[in-house]
Amino acid sequence: MRGFPGCEIYLISQNTADPDMVHVTEVWRDDASAQAALAAPPPADGPAPADVLALLSASPHRTDLTVLGGGGRPDRWPTP
């Protein structure tokens, strides 16, 4: 996801109890950036996000969240 503007965090994790289950955590600057990535053609170094979604055996579960703070991107968090 490096080439997609607005992608701030993209993590792929494997479920320890069920190795066939994969979790993807994405943090986007805004919904428009995420939607633009889904509609984009494949980058030169890999598949497009829509191509990856086509590999799933079932529809993904999506949960929209509002980030309130935390770590990982200290340059993005306001100073208290």
C-alpha positions as CSV (number, residue, x, y, z in Angstrom):
1,M,0.0,0.0,0.0
2,R,3.1,2.3,-0.1
3,G,2.0,3.8,-3.4
4,F,-1.5,4.8,-2.3
5,P,-1.9,8.3,-0.9
6,G,-3.6,8.4,2.4
7,C,-2.7,4.9,3.7
8,E,-1.1,5.5,7.1
9,I,-1.0,2.0,8.5
10,Y,-1.4,-1.4,6.7
11,L,-0.9,-4.5,8.8
12,I,-1.4,-8.1,7.8
13,S,-1.7,-10.6,10.7
14,Q,-2.3,-14.4,10.9
15,N,-4.6,-15.8,13.5
16,T,-2.6,-17.9,15.9
17,A,-5.4,-20.3,16.6
18,D,-6.6,-20.5,12.9
19,P,-3.7,-20.1,10.5
20,D,-6.1,-19.9,7.6
21,M,-7.6,-16.7,9.0
22,V,-5.9,-13.5,8.1
23,H,-6.6,-10.1,9.7
24,V,-5.8,-6.8,7.8
25,T,-5.7,-3.6,9.8
26,E,-5.8,-0.4,7.7
27,V,-5.7,3.2,8.8
28,W,-6.5,5.7,6.1
29,R,-6.4,9.5,6.3
30,D,-10.0,9.6,5.1
31,D,-12.6,7.4,3.4
32,A,-12.0,9.0,0.0
33,S,-8.4,7.8,0.1
34,A,-9.4,4.3,0.9
35,Q,-12.0,4.3,-1.9
36,A,-9.5,5.7,-4.4
37,A,-7.1,2.8,-3.6
38,L,-9.9,0.2,-4.2
39,A,-10.6,1.8,-7.6
40,A,-6.9,2.2,-8.6
41,P,-5.1,0.0,-11.2
42,P,-2.4,-2.3,-9.9
43,P,0.9,-0.6,-9.0
44,A,4.1,-1.7,-10.8
45,D,5.3,-3.7,-7.7
46,G,2.2,-5.7,-6.9
47,P,-1.6,-6.3,-7.1
48,A,-4.3,-3.6,-6.7
49,P,-6.3,-3.8,-3.5
50,A,-9.3,-4.9,-5.4
51,D,-7.3,-7.9,-6.8
52,V,-6.4,-8.9,-3.3
53,L,-10.1,-8.8,-2.2
54,A,-11.0,-11.1,-5.0
55,L,-8.8,-13.8,-3.4
56,L,-10.9,-14.0,-0.3
57,S,-13.1,-17.0,0.4
58,A,-15.8,-14.8,2.0
59,S,-16.7,-11.2,2.2
60,P,-14.4,-9.2,4.6
61,H,-15.7,-8.0,7.9
62,R,-15.3,-4.2,8.0
63,T,-15.4,-2.1,11.1
64,D,-15.1,1.7,10.8
65,L,-13.4,3.4,13.7
66,T,-12.5,6.9,14.7
67,V,-8.9,7.0,15.9
68,L,-8.7,8.9,19.2
69,G,-5.0,8.5,19.8
70,G,-2.3,5.9,20.4
71,G,1.1,5.0,19.1
72,G,2.7,3.9,15.9
73,R,2.7,7.2,14.1
74,P,3.9,9.8,16.6
75,D,4.2,12.4,13.8
76,R,0.4,12.2,13.3
77,W,-0.8,12.6,16.9
78,P,-1.5,16.0,18.4
79,T,0.5,17.0,21.4
80,P,-1.6,17.0,24.6
